[in-house]
């Protein structure tokens, strides 16, 4: 399957690409949803019945970024080499990066280091945005130089020394997972202590029974919303816009193909992985991972002059 995103970008009637991908547990029928400290599982009522938030937008953003990272080698996946990002090192060793940090460029390991060389550079480049409304194209071009992913997943540089903390862009790609018509599958177990079954539980000893809630559902759906209009509005030119759309589709496809083990007891997969077609624009088929891997290196190379530093990597030394 070839990848032709030019039609999406040139057709100004296309403002969004919307996918609704039905999922199922890899084994059995139960799954474990995300939980929140103050409310547990997020069950809510709609006109169509009960629903459950399986995975939030913020968590899905992190997962979509994770598919770009080779955790064994601590670098970008080979097909993404040359893409701009900030690599944080400490005493010459890898520490973290804008790809793996939850707040991307706003990470304290990037902006709060005692080595202020990168912060000072960013402050200098954004100084022209201090007066009046923020120029989104200018901000987008600066962010694209250092971390192309920030334009896909959004960023908020909440530092008063950076244009008064007004530098932000919303997500161009957002996603979440919901389940329909859900029921609790209650179970439990016991943590056994064969040495001292009556030991003090709060100290980690003794037999400790526990209760566990998982869920079943009539239907589980992953929703993806790629904002083509926002990408056009960045005003970065055809090559950069094409790269951002390809990168967003790559993230969706790679997540669906293999990285949907959200938790120990939440391992999902698409019901029909080879037939994923957008609800809007109708008929747009999600390209295969193979086709996207073939298309990305050329798209990244075409944008190389827009990236900072050699091979798109800006290295920051973290000093606590």
N, C-alpha and C positions, 0 to 999 in steps of 0.2 A: 504494500500500500504506500503510495507516495503521499507527501505532506504538502498541501498547498494552502497556506494561511493567507496568501495575498488577497484571495477573494473575500475572506472575512474582513480584512482591514479596509479594502476599497469599497465594499458595500456599506454605505453609511446608514442604511436601514437596520443593519445588524449592530445592536448596542450591547447585547449580552450573548454569551454562549452558556446555556443551562443544561446540565446533565442531571438526571435522576437515575441512579444505578441501584437496582434491587440487589440486596445481599442476603446471604444465608450463613449460619454457622458451618464451619468446616466439618465439624463432627457434632452429632446430637442435635438438640433443639434449643438448649439454653445458652445464654450469654450474660456477661457481666458488664453493666453499663458504667459510665463515669459516675463518680460520687463526689458530692460536695460536703465539706466539713460541717456546714450548718443545716443541711437539709437532706443529705444522703442522695439517693437516686432522684433525678429530676423527672417526676411523672406529672403530666398536666392534661387538662381536658380540652378537647376541641369539639366542634359541631359534629365531627365524624366519630367521636369516642375518645378513649384514653390514648395518650402518646407518651413516649419516653425519649428523653435526650440521651442517646448512646454515646455521642462524642461532640464536644462543643466546637465552635468556630475557632477559638484560640488554640485548642489542642490539635485540631486538624491542620492549622497553619504550621505548627511545630512539626507534625508528622510529614507534611508536604515538603518541608525544608530538609528533614532528615534523609529523605530518599536521594538527595543530592550529594550526601557525604559518605565517603568510604571510611568507616570507623576503624578498620584494621590498619589503614595507611595514614589516617588523620589528614586527609586531603579530599578535594573534590572527586567525584566519580570521573573516571577517565574520559567519558564522552563530554564532560563539562569543563575540561582543562582550558584555561585561558579566560574563564568567566571572572568578572570582578568580585572580590570579597576581601574582607580584612582578616588577616591571620594574626592571632595574639600569641606571642612567645614569652617565656620567662627563662632567663639565663640560657638562651639559645634553643630551648626545647618547646615543642608545641604545648600550648595551654588551652586555648579555645579559639573560636572564630565567630564572625558575624553570621555564619550559616547556622551554627549550633546554639548560639545565644538566643534566649527567648525574646529579647527586645532588640535583636539585631544590632544596628549601629549604636543604639542607645545603651548598650551593655556597659556596666561600670568597669569591666576589664578593658574596654576600649577608650572610654571617655574619662575615667577617674584615675588612670595611671599617673604616677608622679612624673613619668616621662610624658610631657605635654606636647611633644612634637606633632602628633597627629591631630590632637584637639586644636592646637594653634592653627594648623593648616586648614582644618574644617571651619574654624571661626573666621579666618581670613577670607575664605572662598564664599562664605554665606553673608559676609558683612554688607554686601550690596542689597540684601533683602531686608535690612533693618527698618527702612522707612516705607510706610504704606502697606498695602495688601501684598501678601507673599506671591511672587511669580511662580506658579506651579511648574511651567516648563524649565525655568532656571533651576529651581530646587530639584526637579527630576533629573536634570543633566548632571548636577553635582552628586546626587545619590547614585546614579547609574555608574559614575566613574569609580565609586568605591565599593558598591554592593548592589548589583542588579536585582538581587532577590528582595531588597527593601522596597522596590517598586511593585513587586508582585504581592508581598504580604503586608505592606504598610509599615510605617515607621513614625515615631513621635520622639523627636529630640528634645526632651523635657529639661533642658538646661538653660537657665536664664542668661548665661553668657553666650548662648547661640540664638541670636535674634529674639531674646526674651522668652525663649521656650515656645515659640510659635511655629516651629518647623515640623510639619506633620503631613503625611499622606495616608489616606485610607487604603484598605486592601483592594487590589485589582482582582485577586482570586480569593474567594471565601468558600468554605465548605463546612458541612455539619452532617451528622448521622442521626436519624430519628427512627423509632420503631412504632408501629401502629397496633392497636388492639392488644395491649400487653397484659400479662398476668405474672404474678410473683411465683417463682419456683423456689420455695423455702427448703433449706437443707441445713446441715450442721456437721459438727465433728468434735473431736476431743484431741487436745494436745497432750500426749501421754508422757508421763515421767515414770519410767520403770524403776528408778532408784528410790525415789521418795514421792509416792503418789499424793501424799497429803501435805506436801511442802507449800511454802508461802508463794501464792500465785504472783503477787505484785513484785516479787524478786526474781520471777522467772522459773520457779520450781513448781512441782505438783501437777496433777491432772487438771486441765482447763477446758471445760466444754465451751463451744462457741456456736452461734447461730449465723446463718449466711443466707442472703437473699440474692438469687439470680433471677432472670426473666425469660419468658417465652413471648413470642410475638407472631401475629398473623403476617406481618410484613416488616422488613428492615430496609431502609432506603438511605443511600449516601447522596447528598445534594452538593453540586458544584456550580458556582456562579463566577464565570470569567467576564470581567467588565471590559469589553473591547473599546467602548467609548472612552473610558478613563485612560486606557493605553494610548489611544489616538490623541487625547488631550495633553499627554506629556509633551507632545511636540518634539520628539527625539529623532524623527526621520524614519524612513522606511526600514532600514536595516535594524535599528534598535527595536522598533515596534514588532517587527517580525520575530526577532529573538525572544522578546518577552512573551509573545503568544506561544511560540514553540516550547519555551521553558515551562510555561504554565500547563500546557497539554502533556508534556513529559512528566511533570510531577503527578498529575492526575493518573495517567496511565501506569506509571511505575508503582504508585501507592496501591492501585487496584490489583495490579498483577502479583504483588508479593509482600506488601508491608502492612497488611490489615490485621495483624495480630496485635490488637490494641492493648490487651492485658492478658494475664495468664489464662483467664477463663473467658476471653472474648477474642476468638479467632474467626474472622469472617472472610468471605470471598464472594465475588459477583455471581449471581445466578446464571448469567449469560455473558461471560467475559469477551466473547468474540462478536458480540452484537450490541455494542454500546453506542447509541445514537442520541444526539442532543434533542431535547424538547424545543429548543430555540437556538439557532435557526433549524427548522425542521429538516431532518435528513442529514445533518452534518454528523459524520461518523468519527468517533475518537480514533485517531491513528494508532497503529501498533507501536509497541515500545521499540521494536527493531527499526521501523521507519523514522521514529523521532531521534533515536541515537545516531542514525545516519545523517539526519538533517542538521543537528545541533552544532557539530564542529565547524562547519562552513559558516553558519550564522554567527557563531562566537568570533570567528576570525574576521568577519566583515565589520564587527564592532570594536575590534582591538584598539583602533586609534582613539576611541571614546573612553577607554578604561585607563585608570591610573597605574603607574608602575609596570614593571616587566611581568608578562603573563597574567596581568589583571590582579595580582596579589599585592596588597598593601600590608606590610608587616608592622605591628605595633609591639613594642616591648613593654610588658606589664611590670610596673614597679609599685609595690604596695606602700 
